[in-house]
Amino acid sequence: MIDLRKTLLATGFLALAACGGEPAGTTTPALPALDTIEVTAASNGAGSRWDGVVEAVRQAELTAQTAGRVTAVLVDVNTRVAQGQVLLRLSAVEQQAGANTARAQVRAAEAAAVEAEANYRRFSALAGGQFVSRAQVDQARAARDSAVAARDAARAQLAQAAQQADYTVVRAPYSGIVSARLVEPGESVAPGQPLLAVYAPGALRIQVQVPQSQADAIRARPQARIELAGGEAFDAAQVVVFPAADPVTHSVGVRVLLADMPGAPAPGMTAKVVFPIATNAAPSAVSLPASALMQRGEVSGVYVIAGNQVALRQLRLGQRSGDRVEVLAGLKPGERVAADPVAAVQALVAQRKAMERGDD
């Protein structure tokens, strides 16, 4: 069936080429009956349309904050996690050793501080009876202060070492869903290397860049409608227009917030944002069923029916929504196309044969 379809389409190309050279005044035989489709506009709503990508308001890429080897990855993509839940563990031998060393240094510094405090108290008591000089008392005070400072420094180093040990356990920053798993057990990681990605599914947004000429109109009427590739459409919860333009592109960013709803799109999905503002842009694209398309390699086209004539016309296609395809160039509303390109080729071949018989 596939080979027959290709043969018929190829024959249609040849027949069209032959018909293009008919002399003026030649009578064209009647075209066999064909099911046709009237080209309609892709969208009934007017406005300015922009392509965007859905993203989560709260999303985080968790990176390694210490060096080590991955010992366990406890979650996978699409796993729901709670805030504080352990997601991944790294080897902690060096970090624990550093923490133990810091604890020992704290104990030694605390003992030295206690001894220095006792010496200072003794020298202070003896100074009242002039058994020691004032210089000796000052030296004891300085030794005490130095010991206390060393103790505080040791405690700070212990806190730093303990934090490095805590970094070997990666936890969820908030409740959400794991969207990416970038490492596997046994891999060595360095500080800053991505490990996992998590997002909170509740709050979603789409950010688009619009020309300066449209920014004021959107700011005056901050509304938008979201259209997904599957055909679903819904109103935006909030529209925020950035106060300044990008100095490189000279466009203005617009952030569209989506309402929290069941069946919300997943981050990364493409969507169209329609702003209900007047625009001088070209007319809306048209759409037609995907079954009416003829595909030859990278070339897409349809058979246009005009009276008793069939013409193959190349198209530039846009986004697909359900069983319909957006046509960016090549057709205009009101034209009629063959519903089945194979039937159109068969009708064209039959018309050509009738023409040849008439010539004979």
Secondary structure, 3 states (H helix, E strand, C coil): CHHHHHHHHHHHHHHHHHHCCCCCCCCCCCCCCCCEEECEECCCCCCEEEEEEEEECCEEEEECCCCEEEEEECCCCCCEECCCCEEEEECCHHHHHHHHHHHHHHHHHHHHHHHHHHHHHHHHHHHHCCCCCHHHHHHHHHHHHHHHHHHHHHHHHHHHHHHHHHCCEEECCCCEEEEEECCCCCCEECCCCEEEEEECCCCEEEEEEEEHHHHHHHHHCCCCEEEECCCCEEECCEEEEEEEECCCCCEEEEEEEECCCCCCCCCCCEEEEEECCCCCCCCCCEEEEHHHCEEECCEEEEEEEECCEEEEEEEEEEEEECCEEEEEECCCCCCEEECCHHHHHHHHHHHHHHHHHHHC
